[in-house]
Structure formats: C-alpha cells, structure tokens
Amino acid sequence: MKSLLICLIVGYVTIASTEPCYAMRLIRATISLDGQPLLQATTGDDGRQTGEVVWRYLDKMKFRPHPIRIRSSQQRETQTPGFTPPDEDSFVLIGYVRLEIQFGGSLKLDKLRLHRVIEEDGET
C-alpha cells in the first residue's frame, strides 16, 4: 500500500510539473518538371492550418535548387531537358509541371511562369 501511494505521488508530481511542448510542422514545397524535382522551399506552422491556408504560404516561400538536382548536376554536369537556369528575372517551365506542397496538395500544369525576386542584400 505504501509503494502504491509513493507511485501515485511521483506520477502526480511528474504530470503536474511538465510544461507544454511546442513543435513546428515542417512544410516542404517542390516544383518538378517532367517528373524531375527542380526547386524546393520549406516553411513551418503550428499544424492547425487547413490546406487552403497552407497554399497561401507560397507567397512567402523562397525556392532554391532541389538538393537532388545539385548533387546530380555536380556528378554528371547535365540538366533536365526543357530547363536551363535562366539569366532573366522571369521564365516559363514548359512540359509536365507539378507544384506540390505538403499538407496542401498538388497542382499539375502544362507550364508555369516563375519570377526571380532579388532582395536588397543581393540574395535571390
């Protein structure tokens, strides 16, 4: 009986003294051309938002070359047919284009116009 009472007290103190744990949900967005990932961006939220809200995150996401694309281009020095990183600030991906965002869904397009935004610090 004494050990049961000690277990109950220890359990109560453990539960009462724990603080809430806050976590962030990682959201990854990917742009693919003809099945090959080209660009990727990440952001996060608290996990309560719906798919419609998650799609609005695209306005603030900064897309970078996909990690697989970087590794494969360094090894083989080849690019995906139909895609050449442009020097212009705006270009169009033509082909089987897929925009996918976790927890929001995906969108299939025939073409997608991308605009490069150069920030004040020179980062694109």
VMD Tcl script that builds the backbone (N, CA, C; Angstrom):
set m [mol new atoms 372]
animate dup $m
set s [atomselect $m all]
$s set {name element resname resid chain x y z} {
  {N N MET 1 A 0.813 -1.184 0.000}
  {CA C MET 1 A 0.000 0.000 0.000}
  {C C MET 1 A 0.861 1.254 0.000}
  {N N LYS 2 A 1.955 1.189 0.778}
  {CA C LYS 2 A 2.856 2.336 0.854}
  {C C LYS 2 A 3.514 2.596 -0.503}
  {N N SER 3 A 3.923 1.533 -1.208}
  {CA C SER 3 A 4.563 1.706 -2.515}
  {C C SER 3 A 3.565 2.231 -3.550}
  {N N LEU 4 A 2.312 1.859 -3.459}
  {CA C LEU 4 A 1.285 2.372 -4.363}
  {C C LEU 4 A 1.091 3.870 -4.141}
  {N N LEU 5 A 1.081 4.279 -2.897}
  {CA C LEU 5 A 0.929 5.690 -2.562}
  {C C LEU 5 A 2.120 6.496 -3.077}
  {N N ILE 6 A 3.315 5.969 -2.950}
  {CA C ILE 6 A 4.518 6.649 -3.449}
  {C C ILE 6 A 4.468 6.767 -4.974}
  {N N CYS 7 A 4.041 5.708 -5.657}
  {CA C CYS 7 A 3.925 5.742 -7.118}
  {C C CYS 7 A 2.916 6.791 -7.568}
  {N N LEU 8 A 1.803 6.888 -6.873}
  {CA C LEU 8 A 0.783 7.875 -7.221}
  {C C LEU 8 A 1.302 9.295 -7.016}
  {N N ILE 9 A 2.013 9.523 -5.928}
  {CA C ILE 9 A 2.564 10.858 -5.660}
  {C C ILE 9 A 3.611 11.222 -6.700}
  {N N VAL 10 A 4.516 10.302 -6.998}
  {CA C VAL 10 A 5.557 10.553 -8.000}
  {C C VAL 10 A 4.920 10.806 -9.365}
  {N N GLY 11 A 3.916 10.019 -9.734}
  {CA C GLY 11 A 3.225 10.203 -11.009}
  {C C GLY 11 A 2.536 11.547 -11.082}
  {N N TYR 12 A 1.883 11.964 -10.012}
  {CA C TYR 12 A 1.194 13.254 -9.992}
  {C C TYR 12 A 2.185 14.414 -10.106}
  {N N VAL 13 A 3.277 14.328 -9.380}
  {CA C VAL 13 A 4.292 15.383 -9.429}
  {C C VAL 13 A 4.896 15.460 -10.827}
  {N N THR 14 A 5.136 14.325 -11.461}
  {CA C THR 14 A 5.703 14.306 -12.809}
  {C C THR 14 A 4.747 14.946 -13.804}
  {N N ILE 15 A 3.484 14.597 -13.745}
  {CA C ILE 15 A 2.495 15.148 -14.669}
  {C C ILE 15 A 2.284 16.636 -14.405}
  {N N ALA 16 A 2.197 17.031 -13.163}
  {CA C ALA 16 A 1.922 18.423 -12.806}
  {C C ALA 16 A 3.091 19.349 -13.133}
  {N N SER 17 A 4.306 18.825 -13.126}
  {CA C SER 17 A 5.465 19.695 -13.315}
  {C C SER 17 A 5.909 19.810 -14.771}
  {N N THR 18 A 5.328 19.019 -15.650}
  {CA C THR 18 A 5.758 19.108 -17.049}
  {C C THR 18 A 5.150 20.328 -17.712}
  {N N GLU 19 A 5.952 20.979 -18.530}
  {CA C GLU 19 A 5.493 22.136 -19.274}
  {C C GLU 19 A 5.051 21.684 -20.652}
  {N N PRO 20 A 4.158 22.435 -21.287}
  {CA C PRO 20 A 3.721 22.041 -22.621}
  {C C PRO 20 A 4.878 22.097 -23.613}
  {N N CYS 21 A 4.839 21.221 -24.563}
  {CA C CYS 21 A 5.880 21.150 -25.587}
  {C C CYS 21 A 5.306 21.720 -26.884}
  {N N TYR 22 A 5.946 22.731 -27.413}
  {CA C TYR 22 A 5.503 23.340 -28.652}
  {C C TYR 22 A 6.391 22.838 -29.785}
  {N N ALA 23 A 5.756 22.437 -30.869}
  {CA C ALA 23 A 6.501 21.917 -32.010}
  {C C ALA 23 A 6.049 22.620 -33.277}
  {N N MET 24 A 6.923 22.631 -34.255}
  {CA C MET 24 A 6.610 23.245 -35.538}
  {C C MET 24 A 6.452 22.152 -36.585}
  {N N ARG 25 A 5.436 22.283 -37.427}
  {CA C ARG 25 A 5.232 21.348 -38.536}
  {C C ARG 25 A 6.039 21.868 -39.722}
  {N N LEU 26 A 6.914 21.034 -40.258}
  {CA C LEU 26 A 7.719 21.393 -41.420}
  {C C LEU 26 A 6.884 21.183 -42.679}
  {N N ILE 27 A 6.837 22.198 -43.528}
  {CA C ILE 27 A 6.079 22.131 -44.773}
  {C C ILE 27 A 7.047 22.339 -45.921}
  {N N ARG 28 A 7.094 21.366 -46.824}
  {CA C ARG 28 A 8.021 21.404 -47.954}
  {C C ARG 28 A 7.217 21.575 -49.240}
  {N N ALA 29 A 7.647 22.464 -50.106}
  {CA C ALA 29 A 7.025 22.661 -51.419}
  {C C ALA 29 A 8.053 22.326 -52.491}
  {N N THR 30 A 7.613 21.640 -53.547}
  {CA C THR 30 A 8.517 21.208 -54.604}
  {C C THR 30 A 7.913 21.534 -55.970}
  {N N ILE 31 A 8.740 22.036 -56.874}
  {CA C ILE 31 A 8.352 22.240 -58.260}
  {C C ILE 31 A 9.143 21.239 -59.089}
  {N N SER 32 A 8.413 20.407 -59.853}
  {CA C SER 32 A 9.040 19.373 -60.681}
  {C C SER 32 A 8.707 19.619 -62.142}
  {N N LEU 33 A 9.623 19.238 -63.025}
  {CA C LEU 33 A 9.408 19.309 -64.460}
  {C C LEU 33 A 9.651 17.927 -65.031}
  {N N ASP 34 A 8.650 17.378 -65.685}
  {CA C ASP 34 A 8.711 16.041 -66.281}
  {C C ASP 34 A 9.181 14.993 -65.276}
  {N N GLY 35 A 8.698 15.098 -64.052}
  {CA C GLY 35 A 8.999 14.125 -63.010}
  {C C GLY 35 A 10.308 14.345 -62.265}
  {N N GLN 36 A 11.089 15.337 -62.668}
  {CA C GLN 36 A 12.371 15.619 -62.020}
  {C C GLN 36 A 12.227 16.841 -61.116}
  {N N PRO 37 A 12.552 16.725 -59.827}
  {CA C PRO 37 A 12.449 17.882 -58.936}
  {C C PRO 37 A 13.477 18.953 -59.313}
  {N N LEU 38 A 12.996 20.197 -59.404}
  {CA C LEU 38 A 13.883 21.304 -59.760}
  {C C LEU 38 A 14.122 22.251 -58.599}
  {N N LEU 39 A 13.025 22.707 -57.993}
  {CA C LEU 39 A 13.112 23.720 -56.943}
  {C C LEU 39 A 12.389 23.247 -55.704}
  {N N GLN 40 A 12.885 23.679 -54.552}
  {CA C GLN 40 A 12.284 23.282 -53.285}
  {C C GLN 40 A 12.330 24.450 -52.311}
  {N N ALA 41 A 11.295 24.548 -51.486}
  {CA C ALA 41 A 11.239 25.568 -50.438}
  {C C ALA 41 A 10.632 24.938 -49.193}
  {N N THR 42 A 10.956 25.480 -48.044}
  {CA C THR 42 A 10.382 24.983 -46.796}
  {C C THR 42 A 9.910 26.144 -45.939}
  {N N THR 43 A 8.923 25.855 -45.139}
  {CA C THR 43 A 8.423 26.772 -44.138}
  {C C THR 43 A 7.818 25.932 -43.031}
  {N N GLY 44 A 7.179 26.553 -42.076}
  {CA C GLY 44 A 6.579 25.801 -40.986}
  {C C GLY 44 A 5.412 26.534 -40.371}
  {N N ASP 45 A 4.597 25.785 -39.662}
  {CA C ASP 45 A 3.491 26.364 -38.904}
  {C C ASP 45 A 3.234 25.485 -37.684}
  {N N ASP 46 A 2.166 25.792 -36.948}
  {CA C ASP 46 A 1.895 25.032 -35.730}
  {C C ASP 46 A 1.055 23.788 -35.972}
  {N N GLY 47 A 0.691 23.507 -37.220}
  {CA C GLY 47 A -0.027 22.289 -37.544}
  {C C GLY 47 A -1.538 22.404 -37.492}
  {N N ARG 48 A -2.057 23.560 -37.209}
  {CA C ARG 48 A -3.505 23.731 -37.105}
  {C C ARG 48 A -4.141 24.238 -38.394}
  {N N GLN 49 A -3.348 24.732 -39.337}
  {CA C GLN 49 A -3.881 25.356 -40.532}
  {C C GLN 49 A -4.405 24.319 -41.522}
  {N N THR 50 A -5.406 24.738 -42.295}
  {CA C THR 50 A -6.004 23.877 -43.317}
  {C C THR 50 A -5.197 23.966 -44.608}
  {N N GLY 51 A -5.568 23.143 -45.579}
  {CA C GLY 51 A -4.880 23.137 -46.863}
  {C C GLY 51 A -4.950 24.458 -47.596}
  {N N GLU 52 A -6.097 25.152 -47.491}
  {CA C GLU 52 A -6.225 26.451 -48.157}
  {C C GLU 52 A -5.216 27.458 -47.607}
  {N N VAL 53 A -5.021 27.447 -46.309}
  {CA C VAL 53 A -4.063 28.370 -45.683}
  {C C VAL 53 A -2.638 27.992 -46.087}
  {N N VAL 54 A -2.348 26.699 -46.134}
  {CA C VAL 54 A -1.004 26.236 -46.493}
  {C C VAL 54 A -0.636 26.705 -47.905}
  {N N TRP 55 A -1.595 26.710 -48.841}
  {CA C TRP 55 A -1.311 27.183 -50.191}
  {C C TRP 55 A -0.904 28.651 -50.204}
  {N N ARG 56 A -1.424 29.440 -49.284}
  {CA C ARG 56 A -1.064 30.866 -49.225}
  {C C ARG 56 A 0.387 31.079 -48.796}
  {N N TYR 57 A 0.994 30.078 -48.188}
  {CA C TYR 57 A 2.396 30.192 -47.783}
  {C C TYR 57 A 3.324 30.364 -48.990}
  {N N LEU 58 A 2.876 29.943 -50.182}
  {CA C LEU 58 A 3.725 30.039 -51.378}
  {C C LEU 58 A 4.175 31.469 -51.649}
  {N N ASP 59 A 3.371 32.452 -51.243}
  {CA C ASP 59 A 3.742 33.857 -51.450}
  {C C ASP 59 A 5.044 34.220 -50.746}
  {N N LYS 60 A 5.313 33.616 -49.613}
  {CA C LYS 60 A 6.468 33.989 -48.792}
  {C C LYS 60 A 7.636 32.992 -48.896}
  {N N MET 61 A 7.416 31.852 -49.548}
  {CA C MET 61 A 8.460 30.827 -49.611}
  {C C MET 61 A 9.556 31.218 -50.599}
  {N N LYS 62 A 10.794 30.899 -50.256}
  {CA C LYS 62 A 11.946 31.154 -51.117}
  {C C LYS 62 A 12.398 29.819 -51.702}
  {N N PHE 63 A 12.235 29.668 -52.994}
  {CA C PHE 63 A 12.602 28.414 -53.658}
  {C C PHE 63 A 14.082 28.407 -54.007}
  {N N ARG 64 A 14.685 27.283 -53.795}
  {CA C ARG 64 A 16.107 27.051 -54.090}
  {C C ARG 64 A 16.210 25.786 -54.952}
  {N N PRO 65 A 17.336 25.580 -55.614}
  {CA C PRO 65 A 17.508 24.327 -56.365}
  {C C PRO 65 A 17.337 23.124 -55.435}
  {N N HIS 66 A 16.654 22.107 -55.923}
  {CA C HIS 66 A 16.405 20.898 -55.140}
  {C C HIS 66 A 17.732 20.211 -54.834}
  {N N PRO 67 A 17.920 19.676 -53.602}
  {CA C PRO 67 A 19.202 19.030 -53.243}
  {C C PRO 67 A 19.601 17.900 -54.182}
  {N N ILE 68 A 18.648 17.122 -54.662}
  {CA C ILE 68 A 18.971 16.045 -55.604}
  {C C ILE 68 A 19.491 16.632 -56.903}
  {N N ARG 69 A 18.916 17.730 -57.338}
  {CA C ARG 69 A 19.333 18.394 -58.569}
  {C C ARG 69 A 20.776 18.883 -58.442}
  {N N ILE 70 A 21.141 19.426 -57.311}
  {CA C ILE 70 A 22.503 19.938 -57.107}
  {C C ILE 70 A 23.508 18.793 -57.171}
  {N N ARG 71 A 23.220 17.706 -56.440}
  {CA C ARG 71 A 24.139 16.563 -56.424}
  {C C ARG 71 A 24.294 15.962 -57.812}
  {N N SER 72 A 23.180 15.752 -58.523}
  {CA C SER 72 A 23.275 15.108 -59.827}
  {C C SER 72 A 23.967 16.004 -60.846}
  {N N SER 73 A 23.765 17.320 -60.767}
  {CA C SER 73 A 24.426 18.203 -61.732}
  {C C SER 73 A 25.921 18.290 -61.447}
  {N N GLN 74 A 26.331 18.153 -60.195}
  {CA C GLN 74 A 27.760 18.170 -59.873}
  {C C GLN 74 A 28.431 16.883 -60.344}
  {N N GLN 75 A 27.721 15.754 -60.258}
  {CA C GLN 75 A 28.310 14.480 -60.648}
  {C C GLN 75 A 28.331 14.302 -62.166}
  {N N ARG 76 A 27.191 14.597 -62.814}
  {CA C ARG 76 A 27.080 14.334 -64.248}
  {C C ARG 76 A 27.193 15.591 -65.102}
  {N N GLU 77 A 27.007 16.749 -64.468}
  {CA C GLU 77 A 27.015 18.020 -65.170}
  {C C GLU 77 A 26.020 18.035 -66.315}
  {N N THR 78 A 24.818 17.518 -66.045}
  {CA C THR 78 A 23.740 17.564 -67.026}
  {C C THR 78 A 22.555 18.246 -66.392}
  {N N GLN 79 A 21.678 18.763 -67.225}
  {CA C GLN 79 A 20.471 19.414 -66.760}
  {C C GLN 79 A 19.266 18.673 -67.320}
  {N N THR 80 A 18.123 18.903 -66.731}
  {CA C THR 80 A 16.892 18.320 -67.217}
  {C C THR 80 A 16.553 18.924 -68.566}
  {N N PRO 81 A 16.172 18.108 -69.575}
  {CA C PRO 81 A 15.748 18.679 -70.856}
  {C C PRO 81 A 14.560 19.618 -70.634}
  {N N GLY 82 A 14.575 20.749 -71.292}
  {CA C GLY 82 A 13.492 21.711 -71.152}
  {C C GLY 82 A 13.728 22.723 -70.044}
  {N N PHE 83 A 14.804 22.549 -69.286}
  {CA C PHE 83 A 15.079 23.501 -68.210}
  {C C PHE 83 A 16.532 23.918 -68.263}
  {N N THR 84 A 16.742 25.193 -68.423}
  {CA C THR 84 A 18.066 25.785 -68.323}
  {C C THR 84 A 17.950 26.948 -67.360}
  {N N PRO 85 A 18.726 26.970 -66.284}
  {CA C PRO 85 A 18.621 28.097 -65.362}
  {C C PRO 85 A 18.866 29.405 -66.122}
  {N N PRO 86 A 17.882 30.273 -66.150}
  {CA C PRO 86 A 17.987 31.481 -66.965}
  {C C PRO 86 A 18.726 32.605 -66.257}
  {N N ASP 87 A 19.142 33.564 -67.058}
  {CA C ASP 87 A 19.734 34.784 -66.516}
  {C C ASP 87 A 18.672 35.853 -66.313}
  {N N GLU 88 A 17.514 35.684 -66.979}
  {CA C GLU 88 A 16.452 36.664 -66.873}
  {C C GLU 88 A 15.771 36.563 -65.510}
  {N N ASP 89 A 14.982 37.588 -65.202}
  {CA C ASP 89 A 14.246 37.591 -63.938}
  {C C ASP 89 A 12.927 36.840 -64.034}
  {N N SER 90 A 12.498 36.461 -65.232}
  {CA C SER 90 A 11.242 35.754 -65.417}
  {C C SER 90 A 11.429 34.701 -66.509}
  {N N PHE 91 A 10.900 33.511 -66.305}
  {CA C PHE 91 A 10.987 32.459 -67.310}
  {C C PHE 91 A 9.825 31.496 -67.133}
  {N N VAL 92 A 9.624 30.634 -68.131}
  {CA C VAL 92 A 8.494 29.715 -68.135}
  {C C VAL 92 A 9.001 28.286 -68.213}
  {N N LEU 93 A 8.488 27.424 -67.333}
  {CA C LEU 93 A 8.730 25.991 -67.428}
  {C C LEU 93 A 7.624 25.417 -68.291}
  {N N ILE 94 A 7.987 24.682 -69.350}
  {CA C ILE 94 A 7.001 24.097 -70.254}
  {C C ILE 94 A 7.186 22.587 -70.253}
  {N N GLY 95 A 6.091 21.860 -70.131}
  {CA C GLY 95 A 6.109 20.402 -70.079}
  {C C GLY 95 A 5.150 19.938 -69.003}
  {N N TYR 96 A 5.436 18.799 -68.410}
  {CA C TYR 96 A 4.621 18.278 -67.316}
  {C C TYR 96 A 5.154 18.894 -66.019}
  {N N VAL 97 A 4.536 19.980 -65.591}
  {CA C VAL 97 A 4.975 20.714 -64.409}
  {C C VAL 97 A 4.066 20.344 -63.243}
  {N N ARG 98 A 4.662 20.058 -62.109}
  {CA C ARG 98 A 3.889 19.716 -60.911}
  {C C ARG 98 A 4.380 20.570 -59.748}
  {N N LEU 99 A 3.438 21.228 -59.101}
  {CA C LEU 99 A 3.709 22.017 -57.902}
  {C C LEU 99 A 3.052 21.286 -56.743}
  {N N GLU 100 A 3.853 20.864 -55.789}
  {CA C GLU 100 A 3.345 20.090 -54.660}
  {C C GLU 100 A 3.744 20.764 -53.360}
  {N N ILE 101 A 2.777 20.886 -52.464}
  {CA C ILE 101 A 3.055 21.447 -51.151}
  {C C ILE 101 A 2.472 20.503 -50.107}
  {N N GLN 102 A 3.311 20.087 -49.164}
  {CA C GLN 102 A 2.857 19.167 -48.118}
  {C C GLN 102 A 1.708 19.780 -47.342}
  {N N PHE 103 A 0.755 18.942 -46.995}
  {CA C PHE 103 A -0.429 19.324 -46.225}
  {C C PHE 103 A -1.336 20.278 -46.993}
  {N N GLY 104 A -1.064 20.486 -48.284}
  {CA C GLY 104 A -1.892 21.360 -49.099}
  {C C GLY 104 A -2.353 20.705 -50.392}
  {N N GLY 105 A -1.588 19.715 -50.876}
  {CA C GLY 105 A -1.946 19.017 -52.108}
  {C C GLY 105 A -0.967 19.305 -53.223}
  {N N SER 106 A -1.401 19.019 -54.453}
  {CA C SER 106 A -0.536 19.243 -55.602}
  {C C SER 106 A -1.353 19.796 -56.763}
  {N N LEU 107 A -0.639 20.367 -57.706}
  {CA C LEU 107 A -1.243 21.003 -58.858}
  {C C LEU 107 A -0.446 20.586 -60.077}
  {N N LYS 108 A -1.130 20.117 -61.138}
  {CA C LYS 108 A -0.470 19.722 -62.382}
  {C C LYS 108 A -0.739 20.790 -63.433}
  {N N LEU 109 A 0.322 21.223 -64.100}
  {CA C LEU 109 A 0.229 22.313 -65.072}
  {C C LEU 109 A 0.954 21.939 -66.361}
  {N N ASP 110 A 0.597 22.609 -67.462}
  {CA C ASP 110 A 1.330 22.469 -68.716}
  {C C ASP 110 A 2.530 23.401 -68.753}
  {N N LYS 111 A 2.380 24.556 -68.087}
  {CA C LYS 111 A 3.501 25.498 -67.995}
  {C C LYS 111 A 3.344 26.329 -66.735}
  {N N LEU 112 A 4.464 26.847 -66.281}
  {CA C LEU 112 A 4.486 27.631 -65.052}
  {C C LEU 112 A 5.477 28.777 -65.237}
  {N N ARG 113 A 5.011 30.007 -65.052}
  {CA C ARG 113 A 5.893 31.173 -65.139}
  {C C ARG 113 A 6.462 31.459 -63.752}
  {N N LEU 114 A 7.771 31.574 -63.688}
  {CA C LEU 114 A 8.464 31.870 -62.440}
  {C C LEU 114 A 9.122 33.241 -62.539}
  {N N HIS 115 A 9.109 33.963 -61.450}
  {CA C HIS 115 A 9.735 35.282 -61.387}
  {C C HIS 115 A 10.809 35.267 -60.310}
  {N N ARG 116 A 11.980 35.715 -60.663}
  {CA C ARG 116 A 13.080 35.803 -59.706}
  {C C ARG 116 A 13.004 37.146 -58.997}
  {N N VAL 117 A 13.022 37.124 -57.682}
  {CA C VAL 117 A 12.985 38.337 -56.890}
  {C C VAL 117 A 14.336 38.514 -56.232}
  {N N ILE 118 A 14.981 39.635 -56.510}
  {CA C ILE 118 A 16.285 39.915 -55.925}
  {C C ILE 118 A 16.051 40.843 -54.736}
  {N N GLU 119 A 16.458 40.386 -53.570}
  {CA C GLU 119 A 16.251 41.150 -52.355}
  {C C GLU 119 A 17.339 42.215 -52.207}
  {N N GLU 120 A 17.167 43.080 -51.218}
  {CA C GLU 120 A 18.112 44.178 -51.009}
  {C C GLU 120 A 19.528 43.721 -50.719}
  {N N ASP 121 A 19.661 42.560 -50.066}
  {CA C ASP 121 A 21.001 42.068 -49.741}
  {C C ASP 121 A 21.647 41.313 -50.907}
  {N N GLY 122 A 20.988 41.297 -52.070}
  {CA C GLY 122 A 21.550 40.654 -53.247}
  {C C GLY 122 A 21.203 39.194 -53.373}
  {N N GLU 123 A 20.495 38.634 -52.399}
  {CA C GLU 123 A 20.122 37.225 -52.419}
  {C C GLU 123 A 18.899 37.035 -53.295}
  {N N THR 124 A 18.869 35.928 -54.088}
  {CA C THR 124 A 17.710 35.665 -54.935}
  {C C THR 124 A 16.826 34.604 -54.347}
}
mol reanalyze $m
mol bondsrecalc $m
mol representation Tube
mol addrep $m
